[in-house]
C-alpha cells in the first residue's frame, strides 16, 4: 500500500461527529476526508473518516486520546455553543 493510499480510521453516525474529529486531526496537522456510506441511493448510513496511510499512526493516537462530550462534538462541528439550561 502506498503512503498516499487513504485508510478509514473511523465511522460515525452523524456528519457532525465526523466533522468534529476531522477538525481535531486538522488542528494537529493531519489531513483527512469524510465520505458518506450509502445504504441505497439517497440514504446515508454513516460517515467514514479517512487519512493517508503515512499519517495513520498519528491519527489513531490522536483519536484514542480524545474523549468528547456531545456538547463538545457539537461545538467542534458547528462552532456554536450549546444553550445553557
N, C-alpha and C positions, 0 to 999 in steps of 0.2 A: 504494500500500500504506500503510495507516495505521501510526502509530508503535506501536500496540498489537498489531499482527499478529505472530504467532510465526514465527521463522525457524530452520530446522535448521542448526546450526553444526558438528555432528559426529555420526558414527556409530561405535558401539563394539561390540565382540564380546561384552562381558560387562556386566552391570549394575554390577558393582563398579568397573570402569573409568569408566563414565559417571558414577557417583556421586562418584568422586574428582574429576573435572573439575568437576562441579556444585558440590562443596564449595569448590573453588578460586574459582570465579566468585562464589559467595555470600560468601566471605571478602572479596572486593573490591567487594561491593555490587551485583553483577549478578544479578538474578533469572533463574532458568532452570527448565526442566522436562525430565523424561525420559519418553519414550514408547517402549514396545517395538514393534518392527515384527513382524508375524506373517506367517509363510510360509503356514500353514494354521491352522485353529482349534486352539489349544492349543500351537502350536510357535512359539517366538520365535526370530527370526533374528538380530537385533541391536537395539541401543538407540539412539534418536535424542535428542540433547541440543539443546534449543531455547531461544532467548532472544527478547525483544521486539525488534522492528525498531529501536527507538530506542537499544538497548544493543548492537547488533550489532558496531559498530566496536570498542568497548572489549572485548567478549567475544572477538572474533577475535584482538585484540592479546594479551590475557592468555593465551589458549591457545597462541599461536605462541611466546610467551616461556617456556612451561612444558615442560620435559622431565623426565619422572618415570621412575624405575626401577619394575619390577614390585613390589618391596617397598614403595616409597613409595606407589604406587597402592593397594596392599592396605591400608596403614596409613590413608590418607585415607578410604578407603571403609568400613573396619571399625573403625578405632581400635585395632586390635590390632598390636602389634609382631611382626615376623617372628621365628621361632625362630632362635637362633644355632646354627651348626653346631659 
